[in-house]
Amino acid sequence: MTEVALASGFGSLRQFNRAMREVFRASPTDLRSRRHRADRLAADGGLTMRLPFRAPLDWDGIVAFLARRAVPGVESVDGRVYRRTISLDGAAGVLEVHPGGEDHLLFRAHLPYWEGLIHVGERVSRMIGLDADPSTRRGTRVPGAWGPLEVATHAILAQDCSLTDAAVYMGALVQSLGQPVPGLTHGLTHLFPSAEVLAGADLSPIAIPRAAAEPIRALAFGLTSGDIVLDGSLALAELLASLSAIPGIGTVAANEIALRLDPRAAATHSDMRALASPVL
């Protein structure tokens, strides 16, 4: 511990221990022991960061949007706090976002490793839509997506059913095919299934409607083969064309997927403005 403290620029081990307790609410020894626990994500206390934004921000509207589309086991909204599980290189993590001040939200991360913390924070900002123009509709913003496949799967399921029914189907997918994450609270239990898992899965035992099961598997297969790209590198027209080319993905679902992948596109696409206007 002394070597770590000195290498990090601290003048003494005592100074290092004091700083660790202020930031992590635990001693370095406690933190090290927690990393070996099965429920370490819940036990580590997390690390809190600020997520700045340009006011105004309708956080309650954003939370309501996310709550209506929350994937059981993967996402939860408790009051004004949004939580979700994430996968970083196959290892599980947990994110929490809640109000902080007039110009920032607070983001607490429970991660398997800390090297990519800044990039995780940037993804959370995009997921919430903090980089969107706040000058329209009094701070209303269309939330983005943490997982493109997750958002696309929900859009496909919601084509022919209510958001409530879509949540039931999403929860069934997660329980059957998602990776369990032990020791969590607030209803978080699993990671969302990967494209590889969904592409090779038989969805009929999960009672997913066939009209949705086929396009979900086709989309997942396209992601694994590289024929479908949802990483934001495609122009809007190309993205919509690639999604609409999959049998069973209609125009509304394709537009909703594109909207969540790049909320800023709503400012330039009339179909997306129509989708965005009633949801927040």
C-alpha positions in Angstrom: 0.0 0.0 0.0 2.9 2.3 0.8 4.3 1.8 -2.7 1.0 2.5 -4.3 0.6 5.7 -2.2 4.0 7.0 -3.1 3.7 6.1 -6.8 0.3 8.0 -6.9 2.0 11.2 -5.6 0.9 11.1 -2.0 3.5 12.2 0.6 2.6 9.5 3.1 0.5 6.4 3.6 -1.7 8.3 6.1 -2.5 11.0 3.5 -3.3 8.3 1.0 -5.7 6.4 3.4 -7.5 9.7 4.3 -8.1 10.5 0.6 -9.3 7.0 -0.1 -11.8 7.2 2.7 -13.1 10.6 1.5 -13.6 9.3 -2.0 -14.6 5.7 -1.6 -15.9 5.8 2.0 -13.6 2.8 2.8 -10.0 2.1 3.5 -7.7 0.7 0.8 -7.6 -2.6 2.6 -11.4 -2.8 2.7 -11.6 -2.1 -1.0 -9.1 -4.8 -1.8 -10.9 -7.4 0.2 -14.2 -6.4 -1.4 -12.9 -7.2 -4.9 -12.8 -10.9 -4.0 -16.4 -11.0 -2.9 -19.1 -12.5 -5.2 -21.3 -9.4 -4.6 -18.4 -7.0 -5.0 -20.4 -4.7 -7.3 -22.9 -4.0 -4.5 -20.2 -3.9 -1.8 -17.6 -1.6 -3.3 -19.5 1.6 -2.7 -18.9 2.9 -6.2 -17.2 6.1 -7.3 -19.3 9.3 -7.9 -18.7 11.8 -10.7 -20.4 14.9 -11.9 -22.1 14.9 -15.3 -22.4 18.6 -16.4 -25.1 19.8 -18.7 -26.4 23.0 -20.3 -29.5 24.0 -18.4 -32.4 23.6 -18.6 -32.8 19.8 -18.2 -36.1 18.0 -17.6 -34.7 15.2 -15.5 -38.2 14.1 -14.4 -39.3 13.8 -18.1 -36.1 11.8 -18.9 -36.6 9.4 -16.0 -40.3 8.9 -17.0 -39.2 8.0 -20.5 -36.6 5.5 -19.2 -39.0 4.1 -16.6 -41.6 3.3 -19.3 -39.0 1.4 -21.3 -37.0 -0.1 -18.4 -35.8 -3.7 -19.1 -36.7 -5.8 -16.0 -33.6 -7.1 -14.3 -31.3 -4.8 -16.3 -32.8 -1.3 -15.6 -34.7 0.2 -12.7 -36.1 3.6 -11.8 -36.6 4.3 -8.1 -38.0 7.8 -7.6 -35.6 10.1 -9.4 -32.8 7.6 -9.6 -32.0 5.6 -12.7 -29.9 2.4 -12.4 -28.8 -0.3 -14.8 -26.3 -3.1 -15.3 -23.7 -2.9 -18.0 -21.1 -5.2 -19.5 -17.5 -4.1 -20.0 -15.5 -6.7 -21.9 -17.8 -9.3 -20.6 -17.5 -8.2 -16.9 -20.5 -6.8 -15.1 -20.9 -3.2 -13.8 -23.6 -1.0 -12.4 -24.5 2.6 -13.1 -26.6 5.0 -11.0 -27.7 8.5 -12.1 -29.6 11.0 -10.0 -30.0 14.8 -9.7 -27.1 16.7 -8.4 -27.3 20.5 -8.9 -28.5 23.2 -11.3 -25.9 22.4 -13.9 -25.0 18.7 -13.2 -26.2 15.2 -12.5 -24.4 12.8 -10.2 -23.3 9.5 -11.7 -22.1 6.6 -9.5 -20.2 3.8 -11.1 -19.6 0.3 -9.8 -17.2 -1.1 -12.3 -15.0 -4.3 -12.7 -12.0 -2.0 -13.4 -11.5 1.7 -13.5 -9.3 2.3 -16.5 -12.2 3.2 -18.7 -14.2 5.3 -16.2 -14.0 8.5 -18.3 -15.4 6.7 -21.4 -18.1 5.2 -19.3 -19.1 8.7 -18.1 -19.2 9.9 -21.7 -21.5 7.0 -22.7 -23.8 7.8 -19.8 -24.0 11.4 -20.9 -25.0 10.3 -24.4 -27.4 7.8 -23.0 -29.2 10.5 -21.1 -29.0 13.0 -23.9 -26.9 15.6 -22.1 -25.2 16.6 -25.3 -28.5 17.5 -27.0 -29.7 21.1 -27.6 -31.6 22.2 -24.4 -33.2 25.2 -26.0 -36.2 23.3 -27.4 -39.2 22.2 -25.4 -37.9 23.6 -22.1 -35.0 21.2 -21.6 -36.7 18.0 -22.9 -34.2 15.7 -24.5 -34.6 12.3 -26.1 -32.5 9.7 -24.2 -30.0 7.8 -26.2 -29.0 4.2 -25.6 -26.4 2.3 -23.6 -26.8 -0.9 -25.6 -27.9 -0.6 -29.3 -29.2 -4.2 -29.4 -31.2 -3.7 -26.2 -32.9 -0.6 -27.6 -33.5 -2.3 -31.0 -35.0 -5.4 -29.4 -37.4 -3.3 -27.4 -38.4 -1.3 -30.5 -39.1 -4.5 -32.4 -41.2 -6.0 -29.6 -43.2 -2.8 -29.1 -44.3 -2.7 -32.8 -47.3 -4.9 -32.0 -47.9 -4.5 -28.3 -48.0 -2.0 -25.5 -44.9 -0.8 -23.6 -46.1 -2.9 -20.6 -46.2 -6.1 -22.7 -42.9 -5.3 -24.3 -41.4 -5.0 -20.8 -42.7 -8.4 -20.0 -41.1 -9.9 -23.1 -37.8 -8.1 -22.5 -37.8 -9.4 -18.9 -38.4 -13.0 -20.1 -35.4 -12.6 -22.5 -33.2 -11.4 -19.8 -34.2 -14.1 -17.3 -33.7 -16.9 -19.8 -30.6 -15.7 -21.8 -28.9 -12.9 -19.8 -25.8 -13.4 -17.6 -26.8 -13.3 -13.9 -25.1 -10.7 -11.7 -25.3 -11.7 -8.0 -25.8 -9.5 -5.0 -27.4 -6.5 -6.6 -30.4 -4.5 -5.3 -33.3 -2.5 -6.8 -34.4 -5.4 -9.0 -31.1 -5.6 -10.9 -30.3 -9.2 -11.6 -28.8 -9.7 -15.1 -26.9 -8.3 -18.0 -28.8 -8.0 -21.3 -28.0 -10.9 -23.7 -25.3 -10.4 -26.2 -25.8 -10.5 -30.0 -24.1 -13.8 -30.1 -26.5 -15.3 -27.6 -29.6 -13.9 -29.2 -28.5 -14.9 -32.7 -28.2 -18.6 -31.7 -31.1 -18.8 -29.3 -34.4 -20.5 -29.8 -36.9 -17.9 -28.6 -40.0 -20.0 -28.8 -39.7 -21.4 -25.2 -39.7 -17.8 -23.9 -43.0 -17.2 -25.6 -41.7 -14.3 -27.6 -44.2 -13.6 -30.5 -42.9 -15.1 -33.7 -43.5 -11.8 -35.5 -40.8 -10.3 -33.2 -38.6 -13.3 -32.6 -37.5 -13.6 -36.3 -36.4 -10.0 -36.8 -34.7 -10.0 -33.4 -32.6 -13.0 -34.3 -31.9 -11.6 -37.8 -30.8 -8.3 -36.3 -28.5 -10.1 -33.7 -27.1 -12.3 -36.5 -26.4 -9.3 -38.6 -24.6 -7.6 -35.8 -22.4 -10.7 -35.2 -21.6 -11.0 -38.9 -20.9 -7.3 -39.4 -23.7 -6.9 -41.9 -25.6 -4.6 -39.5 -23.8 -1.7 -37.8 -25.3 0.2 -34.9 -22.2 2.0 -33.7 -23.1 5.4 -35.0 -20.8 5.3 -38.0 -23.5 5.1 -40.6 -25.3 8.1 -42.1 -29.0 8.3 -41.1 -30.3 7.2 -44.5 -28.0 4.1 -44.5 -28.9 3.1 -41.0 -32.6 3.3 -41.7 -32.2 1.4 -44.9 -30.2 -1.4 -43.2 -32.8 -1.7 -40.5 -35.8 -1.6 -42.8 -34.2 -4.3 -45.0 -34.7 -6.9 -42.2 -38.1 -8.5 -42.6 -40.3 -7.7 -39.7 -38.7 -4.3 -38.8 -41.2 -1.6 -39.8 -40.6 2.1 -40.5 -41.7 3.2 -37.1 -39.4 0.7 -35.3 -36.5 1.6 -37.6 -36.9 5.3 -36.9 -37.2 4.8 -33.1 -34.0 2.7 -33.1 -32.2 5.4 -35.1 -33.6 8.1 -32.9 -32.3 6.4 -29.7 -28.9 5.7 -31.3 -28.5 9.4 -32.2 -31.0 11.6 -30.5 -29.5 14.7 -32.1 -30.9 13.4 -35.4 -34.4 14.3 -34.2 -33.6 18.0 -35.0 -33.3 17.2 -38.7 -35.7 14.3 -39.4 -39.4 14.9 -39.4 -40.4 11.3 -38.8 -38.2 11.2 -35.7 -39.6 14.5 -34.4 -43.0 12.9 -34.6 -41.8 10.0 -32.5 -40.0 12.1 -30.0 -42.7 14.7 -29.3 -45.2 12.6 -27.3 -42.8 10.5 -25.2 -41.4 13.0 -22.8 
